[in-house]
Amino acid sequence: MYSPGMPSLTKKMKKTGIAFRTAGTLAATAALTLTLSGCSGPDTTAPSTVRARAATDVQAARFGTVDCREVKCIALTFDAGPSEHSARLLDILDEKQVPATFFLLGKRHIEKYPELVRRMADEGHEVASHTWDHKILTRLRPEEIREELERPNQEIERLTGRRPTLMRPPQGRTDDTVHEICRELGLAEVLWSVTAKDYQTTDSDLITRRVLAQASRDGIILLHDIYDGTVPAVPGIIDALKERGYVFVTVPQLLAPGKAEPGKVYR
């Protein structure tokens, strides 16, 4: 998602991502720290809890022969695309046979790269929402929240034939009003457990080290394919985590045989 820690995406994004590293960075980073530390923010449900609650006779969603009840799974997620880097990212994921979950922005992204949205879906990735214009949902009126969530849903469904069931709130900012509207719209909220803070650096090696230092079973990795340093880091991240015995899955596969419930928050 453009995530907690990144400034607002309402201004035009420059190629290097400099527009994301403007005056709001320090305050946003503080918000990220609070969210990830568990000192504040919404109640969240872990993937293992979802799996444990599922009926024992339900077959797990699989990528190949993956069952996260039996193997050590981890999920790659990418926020704020599609972008000029997304085609190369999809090539890498295809080469390494790794599925991902894409939380897409509408304005200047879905509307600019519709063919990449179709490709993501066609190649077996989970296509989800990161709102239309990256507005902080907790600052909006209910009707504005609905518009931020409905517009990307409509466009993604038009392009892929499938309506998103997952969303990631900008900066991870959410509250009871957002939960209720998500429930009405059939959306579950997905946060993350691993962040490389790739909006702060173009150093691909640093991004890789940050991910590997935080990775654990059932992890949800937050990256952004809009930044110059991120996609070059992905092959090394995948190879290193595979060597550690991890299997990559989408967020729905991570929860299977359970399912994300609309209006709930998962991390």
Phi, psi and chi 1 to 4 in degrees:
 res  aa     phi    psi   chi1   chi2   chi3   chi4
   1 MET       -  135.2   76.6 -171.4 -163.1      -
   2 TYR   -40.2  132.6  146.8   99.3      -      -
   3 SER  -114.5 -179.1   34.7      -      -      -
   4 PRO   -61.3  124.1   -0.8    3.2      -      -
   5 GLY   123.4  -25.3      -      -      -      -
   6 MET   -94.3  145.1  -64.5  169.0   53.6      -
   7 PRO   -72.5  176.7   17.4  -21.4      -      -
   8 SER   -61.0  144.8  173.2      -      -      -
   9 LEU   -96.8   15.6  -71.1 -177.5      -      -
  10 THR   -76.5  -17.6   55.4      -      -      -
  11 LYS   -90.1  158.5  -64.5 -177.1  178.9  179.4
  12 LYS   -61.7  131.3 -175.9  176.8 -178.8 -179.3
  13 MET   -82.7  129.9 -176.3 -175.2   73.0      -
  14 LYS   -85.5  162.4  -64.6 -178.2 -179.3  178.9
  15 LYS   -56.2  -40.3 -178.1  176.1 -179.5  180.0
  16 THR   -83.6   -3.3   59.5      -      -      -
  17 GLY    82.8   12.1      -      -      -      -
  18 ILE   -62.2  -32.4  -68.2  173.0      -      -
  19 ALA   -61.1  -22.7      -      -      -      -
  20 PHE   -84.2  -13.6  -70.1   91.6      -      -
  21 ARG  -108.3   56.2  -59.9 -169.9  -70.5  -89.4
  22 THR  -109.8 -157.8   53.0      -      -      -
  23 ALA   -56.4  -26.7      -      -      -      -
  24 GLY   -82.4    3.3      -      -      -      -
  25 THR   -61.3  -47.0  -58.7      -      -      -
  26 LEU   -63.1  -44.5  -69.2  176.8      -      -
  27 ALA   -65.4  -40.4      -      -      -      -
  28 ALA   -66.2  -38.5      -      -      -      -
  29 THR   -62.8  -38.9  -59.4      -      -      -
  30 ALA   -61.8  -40.9      -      -      -      -
  31 ALA   -63.4  -39.7      -      -      -      -
  32 LEU   -61.3  -44.7  171.7   62.9      -      -
  33 THR   -59.4  -43.3  -58.3      -      -      -
  34 LEU   -63.9  -44.0  -73.9  171.7      -      -
  35 THR   -63.6  -47.4  -58.6      -      -      -
  36 LEU   -72.7  -26.3  -66.7 -179.9      -      -
  37 SER   -79.3  -15.3   67.0      -      -      -
  38 GLY    84.3    8.4      -      -      -      -
  39 CYS   -76.8  -19.5  -64.5      -      -      -
  40 SER  -154.1  178.1   67.3      -      -      -
  41 GLY   101.9 -177.8      -      -      -      -
  42 PRO   -76.3  160.8   31.1  -37.1      -      -
  43 ASP   -69.0  132.8  -68.9  -26.4      -      -
  44 THR  -122.8  157.7   60.4      -      -      -
  45 THR  -114.0  132.9  -58.3      -      -      -
  46 ALA   -81.7  151.1      -      -      -      -
  47 PRO   -54.5  -40.9  -28.4   36.8      -      -
  48 SER   -62.3  -34.0   58.7      -      -      -
  49 THR   -66.8  -41.3  -59.1      -      -      -
  50 VAL   -62.8  -44.4 -178.6      -      -      -
  51 ARG   -63.0  -40.9  -65.3 -164.6  -59.6  -94.3
  52 ALA   -66.8  -29.8      -      -      -      -
  53 ARG   -80.3  -15.9  -69.5  174.2  179.7  170.3
  54 ALA   -70.8  153.3      -      -      -      -
  55 ALA   -61.2  138.6      -      -      -      -
  56 THR   -68.7  -18.6   56.6      -      -      -
  57 ASP   -95.4    7.3   59.9  -12.9      -      -
  58 VAL   -88.0  130.1  176.7      -      -      -
  59 GLN   -76.8  138.9 -177.0  175.3   -3.4      -
  60 ALA   -69.9  144.8      -      -      -      -
  61 ALA   -66.4  140.9      -      -      -      -
  62 ARG  -132.9  150.1  -65.9  173.5  179.4  -92.2
  63 PHE  -116.7  104.5 -179.0   81.1      -      -
  64 GLY    73.2 -116.7      -      -      -      -
  65 THR  -120.1   30.9   56.9      -      -      -
  66 VAL   -79.0  132.0  175.5      -      -      -
  67 ASP  -136.5  111.0 -175.3  -22.8      -      -
  68 CYS   -72.9   -4.0  -65.2      -      -      -
  69 ARG   -76.9  -20.3  -63.3  168.9  -63.7 -173.6
  70 GLU  -111.7  -26.6  -58.2  169.7   -1.4      -
  71 VAL  -122.4  167.5  -60.0      -      -      -
  72 LYS   -86.8  100.5 -171.4  166.2   66.7  171.8
  73 CYS   -98.7  155.6  -69.3      -      -      -
  74 ILE  -151.1  149.1 -160.7  162.8      -      -
  75 ALA  -118.0  128.4      -      -      -      -
  76 LEU   -89.1  126.9  -90.5  178.0      -      -
  77 THR  -128.6  145.5   72.0      -      -      -
  78 PHE  -128.5  131.2  -64.1   90.6      -      -
  79 ASP  -109.3  154.4  -76.3    8.2      -      -
  80 ALA    76.5    8.3      -      -      -      -
  81 GLY   -91.1 -167.7      -      -      -      -
  82 PRO   -68.9  162.4  -12.9   26.7      -      -
  83 SER  -146.2 -177.5   77.2      -      -      -
  84 GLU   -62.9  -17.7   60.0 -172.9   -8.0      -
  85 HIS   -91.9  -10.2  -56.7  -58.8      -      -
  86 SER   -68.8  -34.4  -60.8      -      -      -
  87 ALA   -62.0  -43.3      -      -      -      -
  88 ARG   -64.3  -40.3  174.2   58.2 -174.9  145.1
  89 LEU   -60.2  -44.4  173.5   58.4      -      -
  90 LEU   -63.7  -35.8  -71.5  168.6      -      -
  91 ASP   -61.0  -44.1  -70.8  -16.4      -      -
  92 ILE   -63.1  -47.2  -67.6  167.5      -      -
  93 LEU   -62.7  -37.9  -63.4  174.9      -      -
  94 ASP   -67.1  -44.2  179.8   60.1      -      -
  95 GLU   -60.2  -39.7  175.8 -172.7  -11.9      -
  96 LYS   -95.5    1.6  -64.8 -173.6  175.6  -67.3
  97 GLN    55.0   53.3  -75.1  -65.1  -76.1      -
  98 VAL  -121.7  124.0  165.8      -      -      -
  99 PRO   -85.5  152.5   33.7  -34.3      -      -
 100 ALA  -137.0  170.3      -      -      -      -
 101 THR  -117.0  125.2  -57.4      -      -      -
 102 PHE  -109.5  119.1  -71.4   91.5      -      -
 103 PHE   -98.4  103.2  -67.4   93.0      -      -
 104 LEU   -96.9  145.0  -56.3 -178.0      -      -
 105 LEU   -91.9  148.0  -83.4  175.0      -      -
 106 GLY   -83.1  -67.8      -      -      -      -
 107 LYS   -64.2  127.3 -170.3  174.6 -178.0 -179.9
 108 ARG    70.7    2.4  -61.3 -175.7  -60.2  -84.8
 109 HIS  -127.0  -75.1  -64.1  -89.1      -      -
 110 ILE   -56.5  -44.3  -68.4  173.0      -      -
 111 GLU   -70.7  -20.9   63.0 -177.8    6.7      -
 112 LYS   -91.1  -30.9 -175.0  175.0 -178.4  179.8
 113 TYR  -126.8   57.1  -59.5  100.0      -      -
 114 PRO   -61.3  -32.0   22.7  -34.5      -      -
 115 GLU   -66.2  -30.1   71.5  -74.4   -7.1      -
 116 LEU   -74.3  -33.3  -70.6  176.3      -      -
 117 VAL   -62.3  -45.4  179.2      -      -      -
 118 ARG   -61.6  -42.5  -66.3 -171.4 -173.2   97.0
 119 ARG   -63.9  -41.9 -177.8  179.9  169.3 -170.8
 120 MET   -55.3  -48.1  -71.0  168.5 -179.0      -
 121 ALA   -67.1  -44.0      -      -      -      -
 122 ASP   -62.5  -30.3  -70.3  -14.9      -      -
 123 GLU   -92.7   11.0  -65.0 -175.5    0.5      -
 124 GLY    91.1   10.1      -      -      -      -
 125 HIS   -84.6  156.0  -55.8  -70.4      -      -
 126 GLU   -84.1  125.7 -175.2   73.1   16.2      -
 127 VAL  -106.3  119.2 -179.0      -      -      -
 128 ALA  -130.9 -178.2      -      -      -      -
 129 SER  -109.4  142.3  168.4      -      -      -
 130 HIS  -122.7   25.5 -167.1   39.2      -      -
 131 THR    82.0  173.9   74.5      -      -      -
 132 TRP   -82.2  -47.3 -176.4 -104.4      -      -
 133 ASP  -129.6   20.6 -161.3   20.3      -      -
 134 HIS    56.3   35.9 -153.7  -90.1      -      -
 135 LYS   -79.5  146.3  -66.8  175.9 -179.1  175.8
 136 ILE   -72.2  112.5  -54.4  -56.0      -      -
 137 LEU   -62.9  -33.3  -61.5  179.3      -      -
 138 THR   -70.8   -8.6   53.3      -      -      -
 139 ARG   -99.3    0.0  -61.2  173.8 -176.7  169.2
 140 LEU  -104.7  158.3  -56.7 -179.7      -      -
 141 ARG   -74.3  156.3  -62.8 -172.3  -60.1  -86.5
 142 PRO   -52.0  -41.9  -30.3   37.3      -      -
 143 GLU   -66.6  -30.3   60.1  -89.5   23.1      -
 144 GLU   -72.8  -37.2  -65.5  172.9  -42.0      -
 145 ILE   -61.0  -45.7  -63.6  171.8      -      -
 146 ARG   -59.1  -42.2  -73.7 -171.1 -179.9   87.7
 147 GLU   -65.2  -42.0 -178.3  178.3   12.4      -
 148 GLU   -61.2  -30.7  -83.0  -68.8  -65.1      -
 149 LEU   -91.2  -35.3  -63.1  177.6      -      -
 150 GLU   -74.3  -39.2  -87.8  -73.5   83.0      -
 151 ARG   -60.9  -49.5  -71.3 -174.1   69.7 -175.4
 152 PRO   -65.4  -35.3   20.9  -31.9      -      -
 153 ASN   -58.4  -45.1  -77.5   -2.3      -      -
 154 GLN   -64.1  -42.5  -68.7  168.0   -3.6      -
 155 GLU   -69.1  -41.9  -78.3  -59.0  -65.3      -
 156 ILE   -64.0  -42.2  -69.8  170.1      -      -
 157 GLU   -64.2  -39.5 -175.7  173.8   24.0      -
 158 ARG   -63.3  -38.5 -179.5  179.9   67.6   82.3
 159 LEU   -81.6  -33.7  -68.5  168.2      -      -
 160 THR  -112.5  -16.3   69.5      -      -      -
 161 GLY    81.8    5.0      -      -      -      -
 162 ARG  -133.9  127.9 -176.5  173.4 -179.2  -87.1
 163 ARG   -82.2  133.3 -168.2  170.9 -178.6   84.3
 164 PRO   -60.7  146.8  -23.6   34.2      -      -
 165 THR  -115.1   -5.0   58.7      -      -      -
 166 LEU  -124.2  149.2  -54.5  177.0      -      -
 167 MET  -144.2  156.6   65.1   82.9   66.9      -
 168 ARG  -124.5  120.9 -179.8  169.0  -81.8  161.6
 169 PRO   -72.3  137.6   24.7  -31.8      -      -
 170 PRO   -53.0  133.3  -31.1   38.6      -      -
 171 GLN    59.9   13.2  -64.0 -172.5    4.8      -
 172 GLY    68.8   14.3      -      -      -      -
 173 ARG   -84.8  119.7  -53.3  -77.7 -174.0   90.2
 174 THR  -149.8  164.5 -172.7      -      -      -
 175 ASP  -158.2 -173.3   58.8   18.6      -      -
 176 ASP   -62.9  -35.9  -71.6  -17.7      -      -
 177 THR   -64.9  -43.4  -59.2      -      -      -
 178 VAL   -62.9  -42.9  175.4      -      -      -
 179 HIS   -58.0  -45.3  -56.1  -25.0      -      -
 180 GLU   -65.9  -42.1  178.2   58.5   26.0      -
 181 ILE   -67.9  -38.4  -67.1  171.7      -      -
 182 CYS   -61.4  -40.8  -76.7      -      -      -
 183 ARG   -60.5  -44.4 -173.5 -169.6   64.0   75.9
 184 GLU   -61.8  -34.3  -66.3  170.6    8.0      -
 185 LEU   -92.4    0.7  -62.7  178.3      -      -
 186 GLY    77.1   30.5      -      -      -      -
 187 LEU  -115.4  134.8  -68.7  167.4      -      -
 188 ALA   -99.8  148.0      -      -      -      -
 189 GLU   -97.3  136.1  -59.7  171.6   63.1      -
 190 VAL  -123.5  121.2  179.0      -      -      -
 191 LEU   -98.1 -141.0  -58.7 -178.1      -      -
 192 TRP  -158.2  164.0   59.1   92.2      -      -
 193 SER  -119.5  -10.9   58.0      -      -      -
 194 VAL  -131.5  126.3  178.1      -      -      -
 195 THR  -131.0  134.4  175.2      -      -      -
 196 ALA   -93.2   -4.7      -      -      -      -
 197 LYS    47.5   48.7  -62.5 -175.1  179.8  179.7
 198 ASP   -72.1   -6.3   51.4   -7.4      -      -
 199 TYR   -77.7   -8.1   47.9   86.5      -      -
 200 GLN  -100.8   -9.4  -65.1  179.0  -18.3      -
 201 THR  -151.3  152.7 -179.2      -      -      -
 202 THR  -105.7    8.1   58.5      -      -      -
 203 ASP   -82.0  101.9 -174.3  -23.1      -      -
 204 SER   -63.3  -35.0  -61.1      -      -      -
 205 ASP   -65.0  -39.5  -70.5  -21.2      -      -
 206 LEU   -65.4  -42.5  177.2   58.7      -      -
 207 ILE   -58.5  -44.4  -68.5  168.6      -      -
 208 THR   -60.9  -47.7  -59.8      -      -      -
 209 ARG   -61.2  -40.7  -68.3 -163.9  -58.9  -88.3
 210 ARG   -63.0  -42.1  -74.4  174.0  171.9  174.0
 211 VAL   -65.3  -47.0  170.2      -      -      -
 212 LEU   -65.2  -31.5  -62.0 -178.0      -      -
 213 ALA   -69.4  -24.9      -      -      -      -
 214 GLN  -105.2  -13.2  -60.8  171.0   58.6      -
 215 ALA   -64.3  138.9      -      -      -      -
 216 SER  -153.9  170.2   61.0      -      -      -
 217 ARG   -57.2  139.1 -176.2  170.1 -173.9  170.5
 218 ASP    68.6   16.5  -68.6  -19.7      -      -
 219 GLY   -68.4  148.0      -      -      -      -
 220 ILE  -117.6  109.1  -59.7  175.0      -      -
 221 ILE   -90.0  127.5  -60.2  168.9      -      -
 222 LEU  -100.4  118.7  167.8   62.5      -      -
 223 LEU  -134.2  169.7  -66.6  168.7      -      -
 224 HIS  -131.9  117.6  -57.1   80.1      -      -
 225 ASP   -81.1   11.6   46.8  -33.4      -      -
 226 ILE   -88.6  -14.2   57.0  174.1      -      -
 227 TYR   -99.5  147.1  -64.2  121.7      -      -
 228 ASP   -62.6  -32.7  -70.5   -9.2      -      -
 229 GLY   -86.5  -10.9      -      -      -      -
 230 THR   -79.3  -55.7  -59.5      -      -      -
 231 VAL   -59.0  -40.2  171.9      -      -      -
 232 PRO   -61.4  -21.2  -26.8   36.7      -      -
 233 ALA   -81.0  -19.3      -      -      -      -
 234 VAL   -63.1  -44.6  170.5      -      -      -
 235 PRO   -58.0  -42.5  -25.9   36.0      -      -
 236 GLY   -65.8  -37.7      -      -      -      -
 237 ILE   -62.6  -46.9  -69.6  169.8      -      -
 238 ILE   -62.5  -48.7  -68.9  173.0      -      -
 239 ASP   -62.3  -43.6  -69.2  -13.8      -      -
 240 ALA   -66.2  -40.3      -      -      -      -
 241 LEU   -73.1  -33.6  -70.5  176.2      -      -
 242 LYS   -62.5  -39.8  -77.4 -175.1  174.2 -179.6
 243 GLU   -62.5  -28.5  -72.2  178.5    3.6      -
 244 ARG   -83.3    0.0  -64.7 -177.9 -175.9 -178.3
 245 GLY    95.1   10.1      -      -      -      -
 246 TYR   -80.7  148.8  -73.2   97.3      -      -
 247 VAL  -117.2  130.6  176.8      -      -      -
 248 PHE   -87.6  136.5  -71.5   90.8      -      -
 249 VAL  -141.9  165.6  -66.9      -      -      -
 250 THR   -77.7  169.0   64.3      -      -      -
 251 VAL   -61.9  -45.4  169.6      -      -      -
 252 PRO   -59.3  -37.0  -28.4   38.1      -      -
 253 GLN   -68.2  -32.3  -69.1  163.2  -13.1      -
 254 LEU   -65.0  -32.3 -170.5   64.5      -      -
 255 LEU   -86.9  -20.0  -56.0 -179.5      -      -
 256 ALA   -64.7  143.5      -      -      -      -
 257 PRO   -83.1    2.3   31.2  -36.3      -      -
 258 GLY   -76.7  173.2      -      -      -      -
 259 LYS  -134.8  149.8  -67.5 -176.1  178.3 -179.6
 260 ALA   -68.3  135.6      -      -      -      -
 261 GLU   -99.7  128.1 -178.7 -179.3  -18.4      -
 262 PRO   -53.7  136.4  -27.5   36.4      -      -
 263 GLY    88.4   -6.7      -      -      -      -
 264 LYS   -99.7  162.5  -59.1  -65.4 -175.2 -178.5
 265 VAL  -119.3  133.4 -173.8      -      -      -
 266 TYR  -123.4  142.1  -61.2   88.2      -      -
 267 ARG  -155.9      -  176.0  166.9   62.8 -161.3
